[in-house]
Amino acid sequence: NAGVTQTPKFQVLKTGQSMTLQCAQDMNHEYMSWYRQDPGMGLRLIHYSVGAGITDQGEVPNGYNVSRSTTEDFPLRLLSAAPSQTSVYFCASSATNLGKLFFGSGTQLSVL
Amino acid sequence: EDQVTQSPEALRLQEGESSSLNCSYTVSGLRGLFWYRQDPGKGPEFLFTLYSAGEEKEKERLKATLTKKESFLHITAPKPEDSATYLCAVQAPNFGNEKLTFGTGTRLTIIP
């Protein structure tokens, strides 16, 4: 079982560049989300989706876009990378709305 | 605003030395409290859900308990493979996964 698959594992960007972090799950979960994890802070929600075609903002959405065209995929787009977006990004999915999340292995992003 | 505080930040134990990790929370009501384990370079892995004060859950050497103000993760006779960061999260009533508040974690090291 693949579970939640994130690519790439590592990425270095220059300020102003754009890129897409990929996330795919094979568990047929309706709920998917993106978090960022920074030292000394808890996981913070960027965007989430409760099903194909439905997305909404989380706690820290600025500078990021998402779309959900299929149940399986939930890409995160950085529009114009900034050093403040240096972080570890996690994609997660869930079969319910009750906190049992399945996380991917993360993308470590550095913006120079 | 919901808050989760985990203590200690880091804990070093000898193999076989039992201890407890603390998760204190402030939330208006509680829909659920969740424990996750995170290994270096990996995404969090779900361990337990607790819903009401007095509830306990066990898995191998781990036991999670819940009161109205805090949760404890008790580790009995730990082994080196229990070394990880343990995260706690709370979910407020009337909300779904979009309102999970995560703590910053306790980094546990078990010395052989």
Interface residues (C-beta under 8 A of the other chain):
Chain A: V4 Y31 S33 G40 M41 G42 L43 R44 L45 Y48 V50 D56 G58 F90 A92 S94 N97 L98 G99 K100 L101 F102 F103 G104 S105 G106
Chain B: V4 R31 G32 F34 Y36 G41 K42 G43 P44 E45 F46 T49 L87 A89 Q91 G96 N97 E98 L100 T101 F102 G103 T104 G105
